[in-house]
């Protein structure tokens, strides 16, 4: 049974006294999920896969073993990885291991029909195909009680700035998403921005652009159920930022995710690591720029984040179970470190920087 998770707690602006008490009282207890795509390396543009392909059933059998590592959720694209014909396999996984379906991204980027975009495609027939995929995915979210659907518009965007009609591009996409949300009302979609790949320029390159899109889409909703939820303060279009995508665009992870929190729109999070500005690598959490992940964790602690930590990694050269174990270990260690930080001193450094010169540097050194 689907129940729309309430994200309104995220946008509470606390006083220094409230925040200090919160930091002392609230501890993040990560709920971990993993994308089923992480359990089967697909190779890359320049090399074939290094491991044999696995069927969906084989991947779900492997997923069952991840419960011992702390995985409690799984994510799968509709219809490429989850659909009506194999939904029973996901229900069996939950019965067997306790790992439940928590996120359903749309398969909007692989098929050749989407060569010129999915929800933003200028061809109304192709756009309608993308709307149908999304609407059916929303029905699965509603049936299974997953947290949200996920829209990564990787193939939506443009190649050349010259000749691109941005107004039309945004209007097609946002109108299509509003249509699917009104077709299956009461369900949340989380947008996952990315600067580029596979489209040379993605439609929503940054976190701020994703937030603006979420606001515009909600303004176009018309179903009575959706309007009632919006009037009650709920959000129906959230965000699912990914560390790798954020760093590809040279955004600071803690700041980017905090923008979503301030809006009460951080519906889900994807975790990996990524060299700033490089191509999308989906490395294990913490192996590159671990300071970004640790600062992000502290920002999530400040906001009292309670949603899932989704692992979105591509372990090309190690067994997926090993990569997942190491990523969970990295997040757990970082979480233990931020709990030991002197919260009162950090707040004092921010509120009165001239009286605490060099202190935050010392806190960073001591925390190493």
N, C-alpha and C positions, 0 to 999 in steps of 0.2 A: 504493500500500500504506500503510495507516494505522499510525502509530507514535505512541503517547501521549507528547507532550512532557513531559519531566521538569521540574517547577517547584520541586523541593526546594531548589535553590540559593538561592532568593529569601529563605528564612527564616533564613539563617545570621546569627547575632549576632556581630559582629566586635569584637575589642579595638581600642583606639585605634591601636595599632601596625599591626595587620592592616588596619584601615580606611584609614590613611594610605597604606600600600603599594598597596592596592586602588585608591584614587582616583588614584594616580600611574600605575598600570599599566593599569587598565580604562578603555576609552573606548566610549561608546555609538556603534554604527554602525546607525542606524535602518533597519529593514526596513519599507517603506511599503506599506500596502494601502489600497484605497478601496472603499466600498460602491457597487454598481452603481446604487443609488437616487440617488446624488449626481450621476449623469450625465444625469438627466432631472427637471427641476424640476416638482413636482406642484401648484404653486399653494398656496393656503392657505385658511383658513376664510372670508376676506373678499375674496378676489380670485381670478380665474382664472389659470392658468399664463401666464407672460410669454413662454414659448418653446413651439414645437411639440413634441408628444409624440414620443418615440423608441421604436422597438421594441427588444426585447432584443438582437437582432442588431445594430441600429444603435449601441446603447450599447456592445456588446462591440467593435465596430469602432473606436469612439472610445477604448475602454479600451486597445486595442493600441497607440495612439499615446502612452499614458502611460508606456510603458517608458522612453522617452528622458528622462523626468523623474525616474526612479528608482522608479516603482511596480513592485512584484514580486508583489503579491497582490491578489485581488479577493474581495469578499464579496457574497452574494446570498441573498435570502429564499427558503425553500422553502414552498410550491410556486409562489408568485407570480412569482418571478424566475428560479429554477432548478428544474428537474424532470427526470424521466426523458426526456421528449420533446426537451428542448433541451440536455441535458448535453453532447452532442457539441460544441456551440458553445463551451463553456468549455474542453473538451479541445483544440479547435482554437486557442483563444486562447493556451493555454499553449505549444503547438507553435510558433505564429507569433511570439509576443512574449516568452515566458518568464514571463508573468504567470499564476500558478496560483490556483486556488480555495483560499482559506485559512480562510474562515469561512462558516457557513451558519446565519443567523438563522431562527427559525420565523415563518411568516405567521400570527400568532395574534391580530391586532388589527383587521384591516380589514373582514372579512366580517360581514354583519349577524347571522349565527348566533352571533357572539361578543359580542352586545350586552351580556350580563350576565357576561362573563368567558370565558376559554378554559380553561386548566388548572384554574382555581378555580370554574368554572361549577357551580352547584348541580344542573343538569340533567346526569345521567350520560351521556346520548347526546351532548350537546355536548362534554362533557369527553372522551369517547372519541374524538370527531372530532379534538380538539386533540392527544390522545395519538398518534393515527395519523399526523398531520402531523409531529409531532416524531420519531417512530420512523423514518419514511421519510427525514426529513432526516438523522438519525444514520447511516442506511445509506449515504447519499450521502457524508457525511464519511468514513466508513470506506472506501468504494470509491475516493475521490479522494485520500485522504491529507491532507485539510484539517486545520488545527490543532485546530478545535473547532466545535461547534454553539453558537449563541447564543440565549438566551432573554431577550427583552425583554418582560416581562409588562405591557405598557402598558395593555391593556384589563382586566387582572385587578386587582381592588381594590374600592372601594366609593364610594358617593355620600354617604350620611349615616352618621355614627357611631351614631346611635340605630337599633337593630334589626340592626346588623351583628354576626354571630356570627364573631368573629375566629378562634376555634379551628377552626371548620368551614372557613372560607376558607383558612387556612394548611394544614389537613389535606388538603383536596381537592387543592390545588396541589402540595404536596410529595409526596403519595401518587402523583399522576399522573406527576410527573417521575421518581420512583423506578421506576415501572412501565415508562416508556419506556427508561430507562437499563438496566434488566434485560432488556428485550426485545432491545436491541442493545448488548450489554455491551462494555466496554473502550474506550468513546468518552467524551470529556469534553464537558460543557455548561458554558458561562459565562453566569451570570446578570447582567443589566444593570439595576441599580436606577434608579429615577426617582421624584421626589416626587409628580408628578401629570401628567396628559395622556397619553392621552385619558381615562382614568378620572379622575374628580375627585380621588381619593386612590388612588394605586397601592399594590399589595399589599406591596411592599418599597420604602419611601420613601428609605432611606439605605443607605450602604455597609455599616454594621454589621448592618442587618437582612438584607442580602444574604448576608453571611458566616454569620449564624445559620441562614438558610434552607439554605445549602450544607451546613452541618454536620448539620442535621436530615435532609435528603434522603439524604445518605450513610449515616446510621444506619439507614435503611429499606431499603437495597439488600440483595438476597438471592442474586443469581447468583454462582456459584462463581468466575467470572472476575473480576467486580467486587470480590468480597471478597478475592481474592488480591492484586489491585492495591492496594486500601486497606491491607492488611496489610503491603505492601512500602513504604508511605509515599507512594504516589501519591494525588493528589486527582482525583476524577471530576466534582466540581462546583466550578468556579472562578468568577471574576468578570470582567466586562468593563465596568469603570467608564467613563463618558463625562464629559469635562470639563463639558459643558453641563448634564448631569443633576446632577452633583455640586454645581455652583454654584447651580442652581435651588434646592437644598436648603440653601444657605448653608454647605456643607461646604468645608473647605480642601482643595484638590486634592492637594497633596503628602501631607497627613495621611491622606486617604481612600484613596489608592492604596497608601500604606505599610501601612495596615491589611491590605490584601489580600496584600501582599508578605510581611508577618510571618507570615501563615498559609500561605504558599506557594500562593496561589490566584489570582495575577494572570495569568490565562490569555491575556488580550488587552486592548488599550486602544483607546478611541475618542477622537479628538482634534477639537476645534473651539474656539470661544470663546463666552462667554456672560456677560451682566451678571448679577450675583448676584441670585437671587430672581425674575428675570423669566421670562416664558414661554419655551419652548424655541425658540431662534433658530438654532442650528447655523451660527454665523458662521465665517468663515475663521479658522484658528489664528492667535493672536497679535494680532488687531485690537482685542480688548477684554481687559483684565486679563492682559496678557502676563506679568506677574510671577507669576501663578498657574501658567502653563505652564512658565516657566523654573524655578521652585522645584520643580515636579513632575519635570522632567527631572533635576534634581540628586538628588532622592530615588531616581529610577530608577537613576542612576549608582551611588549608594551601594549599592544592592541588586544591581547587576550585571545589570539587566534585559536579556533577549535575545529577547523575543517581538516581535510586530508592533506597529507604530504605525498604527492604522486611522483613516483620514480619514473623518469622518462630518459632512459639511458640506452646506448647502443654498444653493448659489449662484444665487439667484433673479434677480439683476440683472447677472450677468457669465457669460461662457462657462465651463463646468465645468473645462475644461483650464487656463484662466487661474487659477481659484480654487485648483485642486489645486497648480499650480506655486507659487503664493504661499504656500500653507500649508506645503509642503515647504521652501520657502526660509526661512520663519519658524522652523520647528523646527531646521533646519540652523544658522541664525545663533545661535539660543539655545544649541544644543549646543556651538558653538564658544566662546561666552562662558563657559559653566560650566566648560569645560576650562581656562580661564585663571584661575579662582578660586583663591585661596590656601587650599588644603584644610587645611593644618596650622593656619592662623590661625582658620579657621571652627571647627575642632574644639576649639581652645583656648578660643574664646569660649563654646562650649557647656559645656565641662567645668569652666571656672573663670570664670564670668561676672563676678564682682566684680573680678577683676584685668584685665578687658578692656572696661571701660565705654566705650561709644561706638565700639568698634572694628568691630563688625559693621555699624553704620550707615555707617562710612567705607568698608568693603568694598562695600556696596551702592552707594554713590555712585560709587566708582571703577569699578565694573562697568558703569555706565550708558553 
